[in-house]
Amino acid sequence: MNKQLEQVIQQDIVENTDCREILRKIPKESIDLLVTSPPYWAKRVYNEDEEGELGSEPTPEEFVKVLADYFDIFRPYIKKEGNLFVNIGDTFFGSGAGAWNKYLDEEGNTTSFQKERKEKYFTLKPLQPKLKQDGKLYQNKQLLLIPSRFAIEMQSRGWILRDDIIWRKPNRIPASVKDRFNNTYEHVFHFVQAKKYYFDLDSVKIMGANGKLKNPGDVWDINTQPLRGSHTATFPEALVDICIKCGSPKNGLVFDPFMGTGTSWIVARRLNRRFIGSEINPEFYQFSIKRFLESLSERNKEHGETIPSNTQTHLDI
Ligand SMILES: C[S@@+](CC[C@H](N)C(=O)[O-])C[C@H]1O[C@@H](n2cnc3c(N)ncnc32)[C@H](O)[C@@H]1O
């Protein structure tokens, strides 16, 4: 990494690595807030070369167990009074569910459809169902309730679920489905480890009809914020903003293990929190650094400060 870039990000630890590795760099019980959106089950292939990629488990039940295992690994590094916000979406059975190895053609080559998709979104898409239907949970069109299964698994491992927040997406484009309602929301689960934990409700209160500040409630209307196409599954900054404000003090340490395009890093820096983040996909990682530096540059311009003009172009990491 070049020196200039090192200086810009020095107060944070951001690496192109597996999230289970990066925590070795920090002491136990040092994270104030973990805010993240892990890969959803059977939706995308982020890492072609990676065996056992998270999200590629053969069944939804295995996926929620493996995902909860990640949080078991993170747990000792989170302060006892810390917070955990996890955004997770659902999958319909039959919509590519369980199709992990089938993004290649019969000769084992990446198809042109997949190549185009990769160029646009940095990801591939599983193609055909591999899981056999069983007439029970595994039936075509079944909504698998993966977020709920995950929350229950986390409870069984000792996490206290404080909120099941609905992130409603008012700008969601109507889907072409004719036999169900268009899905317009995802879950954001708020977990803690202890009954007394850090929570700054005042920092996120909104104006009520009576002119007084009020609790914003557990349904958040926030538009999606597409980046490089509409399917990169990025967090909207406004969503992370709420989690960071109420879930961590100024100068506190925020961790996003599945950093993707770096949204939580950008928001954490803007709100004067320290940040640790990992991203396993090298293209996403590079993109997150570029995006982070651009956001710094924009802020510096707004505040009339100067930043080295070549910061954004030095990405020889
Ligand atoms: C849903 S995306 C996160 C998007 C992110 N919230 C944003 O705003 O861009 C999940 C990310 O987790 C990454 N990932 C998957 N397994 C990982 C692992 N074991 N360690 C680190 N990153 C991982 C994927 O490459 C993907 O970029």
The ligand as an ORCA input file, in Angstrom:
! r2SCAN-3c Opt
* xyz 0 1
  C     -24.149     -8.050      1.160
  S     -22.495     -7.663      0.819
  C     -22.172     -6.297      1.879
  C     -22.493     -4.977      1.234
  C     -22.118     -3.794      2.111
  N     -23.027     -3.631      3.228
  C     -22.083     -2.508      1.290
  O     -22.654     -1.485      1.682
  O     -21.494     -2.528      0.194
  C     -21.588     -8.948      1.624
  C     -20.084     -8.881      1.409
  O     -19.428     -9.846      2.243
  C     -18.247    -10.302      1.578
  N     -17.804    -11.543      2.237
  C     -18.331    -12.781      2.111
  N     -17.690    -13.648      2.938
  C     -16.739    -12.940      3.593
  C     -15.767    -13.261      4.589
  N     -15.658    -14.493      5.067
  N     -14.961    -12.271      5.058
  C     -15.069    -11.003      4.568
  N     -15.956    -10.640      3.617
  C     -16.798    -11.582      3.138
  C     -18.719    -10.449      0.134
  O     -17.641    -10.479     -0.774
  C     -19.644     -9.214     -0.019
  O     -18.946     -8.117     -0.542
*
